[in-house]
Amino acid sequence: MAIIEFENGDETTLILVVEPWGDRHEVPHLARVGLRYVLSENAEDRSYSVVSERKIELWCNADSYDIDIVFPSPCDMLMWDICVRGGWCGGIVDGKPVRVDDLIATSGTVTAEDFARLAVRADGGSGGELRETQHLRWLEAKFVEHLGGASVDAAMFRRTARRPFEGRSF
């Protein structure tokens, strides 16, 4: 059995076309896709792809295929946004690499304000400088945008760890 797996790192939805069937699948930003298939007996795997802007055409030389799309969690989207767009990717704190999600409690409630201060702390800041105030507001706004409110249960801060087809049989 062959499995082809990829992630859409582009900010726009990607179209995956599986040939020779012509099946179209939408792959949103940060989603992971797995396509698996079984070759006919004694067949050589000659699958190939054509990649263009916002589209992948994948020729699969099998009689059938299965697809699994793993969607990103709100936490995945938030962490990507603050890192890629804002540079809040974490840093070295007390000699150890730290990201903001490393500092969030595993239970209880997390507020946008808590999150913003922890993001600054994870980047090595104190959260108290005047210059950081505008950054704190930006981080709080991103929290609300992605998580849907000014406070959420700490369980929301779990990244999607499942890979395509984990726990699924063919």
N, C-alpha and C positions, 0 to 999 in steps of 0.2 A: 504494500500500500504506500502510495506517495502522498506527502502533504506539502503544500506550498503555503507559506505563511508570510504576511507582511502587515505593516502598520501604515495608516495614512498620516503622514507628518505634515501634510499641507493643510492650510487653514480652510480650504474649501472642500466640499464633498467630492469624492472621487467616484467615478463610475467604473465598475469592474464588469467586463463583458466576457462571458465564458463561451468559447466556441468549441465545437461546431453548432452548439445549440442556440447561440445568440441571446442567451439569458443575461439580463442586466441586473446588477446589484449595486445599490448605493452604499458607499463606505464613508461615513462622516469623519470629520477631523478627529484624530487620535484613536479611532477604532482599529482593532486588530482583526484581520481576516485570515481564516484558514480554509483552504480548498483541498479536499482529499479525494483520491480516486484509486481504483484498482485497475491495473493494466490487464488486458487480455493475456491469456497464457502464451508464453514465449514472445510477447510483444516488447519492443524496445521503447523506453520512455523518450519520446521526441517532443515533449511539450515545449512550448515557447511562448514568449509574450512580446507584445508591442506596447511601448509606453509612450504616451503623448500627454499633452497638458490636460489634466483632470480626468484622464481615462487610461485604463489598462485593459488590453484585449489579451486574453490568455487562451491559447489553444491547448486543449487537454485531450490527448489521444487515448481515451478510455470510453467504455460503454455508458458510464454514468459517473456522477460526482456528487459530493456533499459539501455544503458550505456552512461555516459557522462564523458569525460576526460578533465580536466581543466589544461592546460599547464602553466608552470611557465613563467613569463615575464623575459626579460633580467635583469631587476632590481632585481627580486627575486634571480636569479642565482648569480648575482654579490654580493648581500648582504650575501647570504649563503657562498659564497667562501671566502670573506674577513673575515667573522666571524669565520667560522669553521676552515679554513686553516691558517688564519693569526691572529686570536684573536681580530680583530677589530670589536667588537660587540657593542661598545658604552660604556657609563659609566655614572657617576653622575657628572653633570656640574652645578655649582651654585645651588646645592641642588636638582636638578631635573634629572630624568633618560633621557638620550639623545642618540639617534642613529644618524648616519650620514644623513640618509634620512630626519630626523627632521630639519636639518640645511640647506637643499637645497631649493633654491627659487622655488616657484610654477610656475614661467614663466621665459623665457629667455634662455640663453645658459649656459651649465655647461661644463667646461673643465676637463680633467683628472687631471690637477694640482689643480683646485678648489676642486674637489672631494677628492683628497688625503689629502689636508690640512684640509678639513672639517671632514674627518674620524679621523684624528689625534686629532683635537679639540674635537670631540664627545667622544673620549676616555680620555679626560682630558689633552692632550698635547698641546703645543703651536705651534708646527710645525716648530720651529726655531732651535732646537738642532741639532748638527752635526749627532748624532746617529739616528735621525729621518729621515735623508736624504735618506738612503737606504730603509726605510719603505715607504717614500713618492714615491720613484720610483716603488716599488712593487705594491702599491695601484694604481698608475697611469697605470701600465701595466695591472692590473686586470680590470680597467675601460675600456681600449681599447679592451681587450680580449672579454669582455661580451657585450659591447655596440657598438662595431664595429668602433670606431673612437676616435680621441683625443678630440672631443667636440660633444655634443648632446643637443637636446632640453630638457629643464627641465621636460617636460611632460613624458619623458622616465622613470622618477623616480616614477613610480606608481606601487605598488605591486599588484599582482593579488588578488583581494578580492572576486571574484565570487566563489561561492560554486557550486558543481555539481547540475544540474537541476534548478538552479535559473532562473526564467523566461521561463522555458520550461514546457509544459504540456505533459501528458502521452497519 
